[in-house]
Amino acid sequence: MPEDAAAVSVLLEELGYATSSEMAAERVRRLNETGSDPTFIAEEDGRPLGLIALHRCHMIQHRAPVARITALVIHQPARRRRIGSLLIDHALRWAEQSGCELVELTSALNRTEAHTFYRDLGFEPNSLRFRKSLGS
């Protein structure tokens, strides 16, 4: 997917994560190698419109694996065209085929439109995430 690196870089920047094309290519390559961290890109006529990144993991509190949506972004001009819904549908199918028990995601507190979108798709808020940065 090196040919998609520039698109991944631009899309991640729309989420507020500045990433060079080279770094985006390296991250996608590294994640794809795990077999548990796919990235899917929605395209139209060869133009990237959005991406969804997933992570499949085992957690001690769940009997089966859990899929986590680690990133979802739709290119600003392509929003409101159901691309996000299509990517979520694809993620749900992937999770089910991967034997996952549930699909979860986190969303920044200030992304209220995204919260409405997720609720409309049947996701329910159930926790508050805390984090602490570990240096640089």
VEXPA-602489 format. One record per residue (C-alpha): residue number from 1; x, y negated, z negated; residue in three letters. Coordinates in Angstrom, 1 decimal, padded with zeros to 4 digits, always signed. Example, Ala and Ser with C-alpha at 12.3 -4.5 7.8 and 13.67 -1.06 7.14 Angstrom:
<sites>
<site n="1" east="+012.3" north="+004.5" up="-007.8" res="ala"/>
<site n="2" east="+013.7" north="+001.1" up="-007.1" res="ser"/>
</sites>
This chain:
<sites>
<site n="1" east="+000.0" north="+000.0" up="+000.0" res="met"/>
<site n="2" east="+002.9" north="-002.4" up="+000.5" res="pro"/>
<site n="3" east="+001.0" north="-004.0" up="+003.3" res="glu"/>
<site n="4" east="-001.6" north="-005.1" up="+000.7" res="asp"/>
<site n="5" east="+000.9" north="-006.7" up="-001.6" res="ala"/>
<site n="6" east="+000.3" north="-010.3" up="-000.5" res="ala"/>
<site n="7" east="-003.5" north="-009.8" up="-000.9" res="ala"/>
<site n="8" east="-003.0" north="-008.3" up="-004.4" res="val"/>
<site n="9" east="-000.9" north="-011.2" up="-005.3" res="ser"/>
<site n="10" east="-003.5" north="-013.8" up="-004.1" res="val"/>
<site n="11" east="-006.3" north="-012.0" up="-005.8" res="leu"/>
<site n="12" east="-004.5" north="-011.6" up="-009.1" res="leu"/>
<site n="13" east="-003.8" north="-015.3" up="-009.0" res="glu"/>
<site n="14" east="-007.5" north="-016.0" up="-008.8" res="glu"/>
<site n="15" east="-007.8" north="-014.2" up="-012.2" res="leu"/>
<site n="16" east="-005.0" north="-016.4" up="-013.6" res="gly"/>
<site n="17" east="-002.1" north="-014.0" up="-013.2" res="tyr"/>
<site n="18" east="+000.6" north="-015.5" up="-011.0" res="ala"/>
<site n="19" east="+002.4" north="-012.6" up="-009.4" res="thr"/>
<site n="20" east="+004.7" north="-012.5" up="-006.4" res="ser"/>
<site n="21" east="+004.0" north="-010.2" up="-003.5" res="ser"/>
<site n="22" east="+007.1" north="-008.2" up="-004.3" res="glu"/>
<site n="23" east="+006.0" north="-007.8" up="-007.9" res="met"/>
<site n="24" east="+002.5" north="-006.9" up="-006.9" res="ala"/>
<site n="25" east="+003.8" north="-004.2" up="-004.5" res="ala"/>
<site n="26" east="+006.0" north="-002.8" up="-007.2" res="glu"/>
<site n="27" east="+003.2" north="-002.7" up="-009.8" res="arg"/>
<site n="28" east="+000.7" north="-001.1" up="-007.4" res="val"/>
<site n="29" east="+003.3" north="+001.5" up="-006.3" res="arg"/>
<site n="30" east="+004.2" north="+002.3" up="-009.9" res="arg"/>
<site n="31" east="+000.6" north="+002.6" up="-011.0" res="leu"/>
<site n="32" east="-000.4" north="+004.8" up="-008.0" res="asn"/>
<site n="33" east="+002.4" north="+007.2" up="-008.8" res="glu"/>
<site n="34" east="+000.8" north="+008.1" up="-012.2" res="thr"/>
<site n="35" east="-002.3" north="+009.7" up="-010.6" res="gly"/>
<site n="36" east="-004.4" north="+008.0" up="-013.3" res="ser"/>
<site n="37" east="-004.1" north="+004.3" up="-012.3" res="asp"/>
<site n="38" east="-005.6" north="+003.7" up="-008.8" res="pro"/>
<site n="39" east="-006.2" north="+000.4" up="-007.2" res="thr"/>
<site n="40" east="-008.9" north="+000.0" up="-004.5" res="phe"/>
<site n="41" east="-009.2" north="-002.9" up="-002.2" res="ile"/>
<site n="42" east="-012.3" north="-004.0" up="-000.4" res="ala"/>
<site n="43" east="-011.6" north="-005.3" up="+003.1" res="glu"/>
<site n="44" east="-013.6" north="-006.7" up="+006.1" res="glu"/>
<site n="45" east="-012.0" north="-006.9" up="+009.5" res="asp"/>
<site n="46" east="-008.6" north="-006.2" up="+007.9" res="gly"/>
<site n="47" east="-009.0" north="-009.1" up="+005.4" res="arg"/>
<site n="48" east="-008.9" north="-008.3" up="+001.7" res="pro"/>
<site n="49" east="-012.0" north="-009.4" up="-000.1" res="leu"/>
<site n="50" east="-011.5" north="-007.9" up="-003.6" res="gly"/>
<site n="51" east="-009.8" north="-005.3" up="-005.7" res="leu"/>
<site n="52" east="-010.5" north="-003.1" up="-008.6" res="ile"/>
<site n="53" east="-007.8" north="-001.4" up="-010.7" res="ala"/>
<site n="54" east="-008.6" north="+001.6" up="-012.9" res="leu"/>
<site n="55" east="-006.9" north="+003.6" up="-015.7" res="his"/>
<site n="56" east="-007.9" north="+007.1" up="-016.8" res="arg"/>
<site n="57" east="-006.8" north="+008.0" up="-020.3" res="cys"/>
<site n="58" east="-007.5" north="+010.4" up="-023.1" res="his"/>
<site n="59" east="-008.6" north="+008.9" up="-026.5" res="met"/>
<site n="60" east="-008.7" north="+010.8" up="-029.7" res="ile"/>
<site n="61" east="-012.3" north="+009.7" up="-030.4" res="gln"/>
<site n="62" east="-013.7" north="+010.9" up="-027.1" res="his"/>
<site n="63" east="-014.1" north="+014.6" up="-026.0" res="arg"/>
<site n="64" east="-013.4" north="+013.8" up="-022.3" res="ala"/>
<site n="65" east="-011.2" north="+011.2" up="-020.6" res="pro"/>
<site n="66" east="-012.3" north="+007.5" up="-020.4" res="val"/>
<site n="67" east="-011.9" north="+005.3" up="-017.3" res="ala"/>
<site n="68" east="-011.1" north="+001.7" up="-017.9" res="arg"/>
<site n="69" east="-011.5" north="-001.0" up="-015.3" res="ile"/>
<site n="70" east="-008.3" north="-003.0" up="-015.9" res="thr"/>
<site n="71" east="-008.9" north="-005.6" up="-013.2" res="ala"/>
<site n="72" east="-011.7" north="-006.7" up="-010.9" res="leu"/>
<site n="73" east="-011.5" north="-009.7" up="-008.7" res="val"/>
<site n="74" east="-013.4" north="-010.9" up="-005.6" res="ile"/>
<site n="75" east="-011.9" north="-013.5" up="-003.4" res="his"/>
<site n="76" east="-013.7" north="-016.8" up="-004.1" res="gln"/>
<site n="77" east="-015.2" north="-017.3" up="-000.6" res="pro"/>
<site n="78" east="-016.5" north="-013.6" up="-000.6" res="ala"/>
<site n="79" east="-018.4" north="-013.8" up="-003.9" res="arg"/>
<site n="80" east="-022.1" north="-013.2" up="-004.1" res="arg"/>
<site n="81" east="-022.0" north="-010.6" up="-001.3" res="arg"/>
<site n="82" east="-022.3" north="-007.5" up="-003.5" res="arg"/>
<site n="83" east="-018.6" north="-006.7" up="-003.0" res="ile"/>
<site n="84" east="-018.1" north="-006.5" up="-006.8" res="gly"/>
<site n="85" east="-021.0" north="-004.1" up="-007.1" res="ser"/>
<site n="86" east="-019.6" north="-001.9" up="-004.3" res="leu"/>
<site n="87" east="-016.2" north="-001.8" up="-006.1" res="leu"/>
<site n="88" east="-017.9" north="-000.9" up="-009.4" res="ile"/>
<site n="89" east="-019.9" north="+001.8" up="-007.7" res="asp"/>
<site n="90" east="-016.7" north="+003.2" up="-006.2" res="his"/>
<site n="91" east="-015.0" north="+003.1" up="-009.7" res="ala"/>
<site n="92" east="-018.0" north="+004.9" up="-011.3" res="leu"/>
<site n="93" east="-017.8" north="+007.7" up="-008.6" res="arg"/>
<site n="94" east="-014.0" north="+008.0" up="-009.1" res="trp"/>
<site n="95" east="-014.5" north="+008.2" up="-012.9" res="ala"/>
<site n="96" east="-017.2" north="+010.8" up="-012.6" res="glu"/>
<site n="97" east="-015.1" north="+012.9" up="-010.2" res="gln"/>
<site n="98" east="-012.2" north="+012.6" up="-012.6" res="ser"/>
<site n="99" east="-014.2" north="+014.1" up="-015.4" res="gly"/>
<site n="100" east="-014.5" north="+010.9" up="-017.4" res="cys"/>
<site n="101" east="-017.1" north="+010.5" up="-020.2" res="glu"/>
<site n="102" east="-017.5" north="+006.8" up="-019.8" res="leu"/>
<site n="103" east="-016.3" north="+003.7" up="-018.1" res="val"/>
<site n="104" east="-015.3" north="+000.6" up="-020.1" res="glu"/>
<site n="105" east="-013.8" north="-002.8" up="-019.3" res="leu"/>
<site n="106" east="-012.9" north="-006.0" up="-021.1" res="thr"/>
<site n="107" east="-013.7" north="-009.5" up="-019.9" res="ser"/>
<site n="108" east="-012.4" north="-012.8" up="-021.2" res="ala"/>
<site n="109" east="-014.8" north="-014.5" up="-023.6" res="leu"/>
<site n="110" east="-015.1" north="-017.5" up="-021.2" res="asn"/>
<site n="111" east="-016.1" north="-015.5" up="-018.2" res="arg"/>
<site n="112" east="-019.9" north="-015.7" up="-018.9" res="thr"/>
<site n="113" east="-020.9" north="-015.2" up="-015.3" res="glu"/>
<site n="114" east="-018.9" north="-011.9" up="-015.2" res="ala"/>
<site n="115" east="-020.6" north="-010.8" up="-018.5" res="his"/>
<site n="116" east="-024.0" north="-011.3" up="-016.8" res="thr"/>
<site n="117" east="-022.8" north="-009.4" up="-013.8" res="phe"/>
<site n="118" east="-021.6" north="-006.4" up="-015.9" res="tyr"/>
<site n="119" east="-024.9" north="-006.4" up="-018.0" res="arg"/>
<site n="120" east="-026.9" north="-006.4" up="-014.7" res="asp"/>
<site n="121" east="-024.9" north="-003.3" up="-013.7" res="leu"/>
<site n="122" east="-025.8" north="-001.5" up="-017.0" res="gly"/>
<site n="123" east="-022.6" north="-002.2" up="-019.0" res="phe"/>
<site n="124" east="-023.3" north="-003.0" up="-022.6" res="glu"/>
<site n="125" east="-021.1" north="-005.0" up="-024.9" res="pro"/>
<site n="126" east="-019.9" north="-002.9" up="-027.8" res="asn"/>
<site n="127" east="-016.7" north="-004.3" up="-029.3" res="ser"/>
<site n="128" east="-014.4" north="-007.2" up="-029.6" res="leu"/>
<site n="129" east="-010.9" north="-006.8" up="-028.3" res="arg"/>
<site n="130" east="-007.9" north="-008.2" up="-030.3" res="phe"/>
<site n="131" east="-004.4" north="-008.4" up="-029.0" res="arg"/>
<site n="132" east="-001.0" north="-009.6" up="-030.1" res="lys"/>
<site n="133" east="+001.8" north="-010.4" up="-027.7" res="ser"/>
<site n="134" east="+005.2" north="-008.7" up="-028.3" res="leu"/>
<site n="135" east="+007.8" north="-011.2" up="-027.3" res="gly"/>
<site n="136" east="+008.5" north="-012.1" up="-023.7" res="ser"/>
</sites>
